[in-house]
Every structure is written in structure tokens, then in C-alpha cells.
Amino acid sequence: MVFYINKQAVEIKARFENAPLTSANEVCVSLGMLYKIYNLPFPPKRETVSEMKADFFAAAGEIPVPSEFAAKIITLLKGYYKDEPVKDEVYDLMKYCYDEQ
């Protein structure tokens, strides 16, 4: 997997009004970027993307959204409803995006 391409896809989708996330890869990219933007510690791996999303929203809590870009990523994330497993490679992708944000 080419990690940078996945990250770039989410960054591009954030520029458009109706460009949904389409995979667990893009969800984990979004989460990695958001954890870094919010200055939150990198989270432990969970079994499904819905658990990972729930963990982020719990960790972010009442913290104000730090930027317009973060708000767009959150909108994309909230629109993703598939509950897919978080494989090791996808979790590594999330870590890459956290480190590179």
C-alpha cells in the first residue's frame, strides 16, 4: 500500500462538498490526521472502524474544532457508515498519517 496516496485522497476529498470516504483506509487516514490536529495521543488499535471513530469522538469531547480543514474531515468521517475491520496495515497507515500531519 502506498500510504501517501491514501492521505492525499482524503486531503483532496476535503476540498469538495460531496466526496465521501470510501474505505477503512480513508477512515483511518482521517483519524490519524485528526488525532494529530487535535494534539491527542495516538490511540490503541481497535477491531473495527466504528470503534476507532467512537474513540476519537470521545477523546475530542468538547474540544473546539481547531480549523476549517479539521471540520471538513470530521464531516467526511461522520458520513462513513460501513463497519469494517481495522487490519494491521490500515492501522500502520493511520500511524503514518498521524506522524506526517
MOJONOR-V824885 format. One record per helix or strand of 2 or more residues. SS is the DSSP state (~ for helix, > for strand). FROM is the first residue (numbers start at 0). LEN is the number of residues. If there is no record, write none. Layout:
SS/FROM/LEN  SS/FROM/LEN
This chain:
~/2/11  ~/23/14  ~/48/12  ~/67/11  ~/87/13
